[in-house]
Amino acid sequence: MAGKELHRAAMYAAFDEAYGSVGVEPGTYHQEDRGDGILAALRPDVPPALMVGRWIDTLYESLRAHNTGRDRRLRLRIGMNAGLVAQDRYGLVGRAVDLAARLCDSVPAKRIMAESPDVDLLVVVSDWLYGNVVAGGGRYVEPTHYRPARVSAKETDETAWFHVPRRTAPPLPGPDGEPPSEGSGSRRGITDRRWAVAGDGPTPRTGTGNRTYHVGGDLLDVHGNTIHGDFTGIRKGPEPSSGAAEAGGPR
């Protein structure tokens, strides 16, 4: 219990410091306690570029300061989305709220945190927020350090963008279970390759079965898959061992 209380206090202190760094004063935002988490909503006049920039950077630095020298570190997943939010006497409601929560609790997010114990802060933003805010860049904003993966939960089935501050790419598993390669690509600063596998999160399995890949960027080789997305050509090559679609550049 003492450990939980310490982490809760540190989490709230980190959020308060991050709010203060972007000029959001106490009492001007809605914040709900979720036991081991927080659900918050800000006024629409708060520039979203500050939230995906300085706010995230300050949150990271606050966590780093708190965790220095500690055996049990405070580790956070953050889901971020923009949209209409209603408030009743029970709290916040709306699709924007649902999506933010599902991004935070998505299978890829939990898998990254479980398989990468050195990651203390993971940020997951919606496709709309990435395309309209993050991709534009700005101070403390690192659009080329985000990577996409499909998030499926209940009625949600869409692309989310994953980011670990101070890293060129989050440790998001690739089609063969390997970390994604680093570098730059052609779409939104990187090549966007997405996939969906029913019942198996973001990572396709080898072998038989129906699979659908959502591919963007220059397509190099395709075998035994249904492709949805823009591509410039197809080259028929030797039989690949995994039946995976290969795309140039990073994911």
C-alpha positions, 0 to 999 in steps of 0.5 A, a space after each residue: 500500500 505504501 508503494 501504491 500511495 507513493 506512485 499515485 502521488 508521483 503520478 499526480 505530481 508529474 501531471 501537475 508539472 506537465 500542465 504547468 509547463 504548457 500554461 494550464 492552470 489548476 481548476 481549468 481542466 477536468 481530471 478523474 481518478 481511475 485508481 491506478 490512472 487518470 482520465 483528463 480533458 482540457 479546454 479546446 483553446 489549449 493548443 494541441 501542439 503543446 500537449 504532444 510536445 512540451 507536455 509530453 517532454 515535461 512528463 518524461 522528465 518528471 518521471 525520470 527524476 522520480 525514478 532515478 535510483 529507485 528499484 520500483 519505478 513509476 511507469 506510465 502509458 498515455 493515450 491521447 485523442 482529440 474530439 467532442 467530450 460531454 460531462 455529466 454528474 458521473 464524469 466524462 463521456 464520448 467517443 473521444 474518451 473511449 478511444 483515448 482509453 482504448 489506445 492506452 489499454 491496447 494490446 500493443 501498448 501493454 505488450 511494449 511495456 511488458 516486453 521493454 522494462 526499460 521504458 517508463 513512458 509510452 505515448 499512444 496518439 490517435 491517427 487524427 491527432 498524429 496526422 493533424 498535429 504531430 506530423 506538423 512537428 514543432 518544438 519538442 515534437 518528434 513526428 519521425 519517432 512515432 510508429 503505427 500499429 493497428 488497435 482493435 477493441 470492441 467497435 474500435 479498429 483503427 491505426 494508432 501511433 506509438 512513441 517513446 520519448 528520447 527514442 527514434 522508435 518504440 520497441 513495437 514488434 514487427 511482422 516476424 516479432 523483431 523490432 522495427 528498423 529505424 530511419 525515414 520514409 516517404 509518408 508523413 516522414 515515415 513509411 506507414 505499414 499497418 496490419 490486422 490479425 484477428 485475435 492476435 493483436 498487431 503481430 501476424 503469425 506465419 502459416 495458414 489462415 486468412 490475413 489482411 495487411 494494410 500497406 502504405 509506401 513503396 511495395 516491394 514484394 507481395 505473396 498470398 495476402 490481400 493488400 489495402 492501400 496505395 502502392 506503385 507496383 508489384 514485383 513477383 519474386 521467389 516464394 517467401 518463407 513467411 508469406 509476409 508483405 515487405 515494404 521499404 523503409 521503417 514502419 
